[in-house]
Amino acid sequence: MPPPRWFPLHRREPATTAVHGPPAPSGPNGFWITDPDFRDRLHSATLTLLDIVEDCLNDDLALSDILDGARDHAETMLGVPSTYGILVEAEAAAQIVQAAGLDAGSPFGLAIAQGLAGIAQLPVEQQQQLVRAAARRYAINAPSRSVNGPPTSLPRPAPGRSR
């Protein structure tokens, strides 16, 4: 009589050889918003994503689908940990919406979603122009490296007269 299915069989597992790829990109040193090197990497990743979006628009892929898949490839294509890929997606989406002359608002609001939906209705050539314009503007407005952390104290307002 064979042993029950739940009874563990002591089989020897075949030896497997682990294939190691490149190491995962490192995360920020502390809080990401106060790490100037990591902010620069996020900025660079956003520029890379904007280039990828422009190229993929030729492949009959929807703008929102291209942006949505970025976090899945953040480590290999964008050079940031996958947990930060969504920040790159949000920034790229906001930049494209702003390049169209629309208000991007908060990434949690509807403005970006509505803006992307409107842009997606445009011909592919116009979408590509907007993505190129977003990339150019974003490249010019590189983040400042002068801020290493939060200010130690907030500036006090100048004394004023009251009546």
SELUMVEX-597549 format. One record per residue (C-alpha): x, z, y; residue in one letter. Coordinates in steps of 0.05 Angstrom, whole numbers, plus 5000, padded with zeros to 4 digits. Layout:
BEGIN
XZYa;...
This chain:
BEGIN
500050005000m;502949815068p;503950345122p;498550405177p;499449965238r;500850555283w;506550795238f;513050605272p;517350145231l;524650255238h;526849545249r;533149375281r;532149015347e;536148385356p;541848455404a;540548125470t;545547935522t;543448135592a;544247585644v;546047875710h;544547485773g;547147635842p;546048345865p;539648485903a;540448485978p;541349176008s;536049506049g;536649826117p;541150396134n;535750906151g;529350696185f;529149936187w;527049886260i;533150286283t;538249906240d;540849336284p;544348986226d;537948986184f;533748756243r;538548176250d;537648016176r;530048036185l;530647566245h;535047096205s;530147126146a;524346946193t;528246336219l;529546126147t;522246206129l;520145786189l;524845236165d;521945286095i;514845256122v;516444626161e;519444286100d;513844506053c;508344236098l;510343546074n;508643746003d;501043806015d;501344566014l;496944956061a;500345336117l;497546006095s;499645886022d;506845736043i;507146366086l;503846796033d;509046635979g;515046846020a;515147565997r;515847335925d;522346995943h;524947475996a;531047695956e;533347015933t;531446555991m;531147016051l;536547536036g;532248156046v;529348635995p;522548405969s;519149015999t;520948746068y;518548036054g;511748186082i;514848356149l;518047666150v;511447346132e;507847716188a;513147546240e;513346806221a;505746766223a;505547106291a;510846636318q;507046016295i;500546266326v;504046426391q;507345736392a;500245446391a;498845836455g;494446336420l;494747096423d;497647376359a;495548096371g;497048596316s;498748376246p;492848806224f;487848456269g;484147806260l;487747406314a;493447166269i;488746986212a;484046616259q;489946266293g;492846036226l;485945796204a;485345376266g;492445106260i;491244926187a;485744446211q;490744046252l;494343436223p;500743606185v;505143296239e;502243766292q;503044366246q;510344176237q;511344116312q;508444806322l;512945096268v;519044766300r;517045026368a;516145726339a;523045686306a;526345456371r;523145996413r;524646526361y;531946316356a;532646386431i;529347076432n;534147406384a;533248156377p;537548596420s;543148966384r;543949476440s;538849966412v;541850406358n;536450916354g;530551216391p;531951476461p;533752216464t;528552346518s;523351936553l;524651776626p;520752206674r;516251866725p;518651876796a;515352406838p;509852126880g;505352366935r;498452606920s;492852626970r;
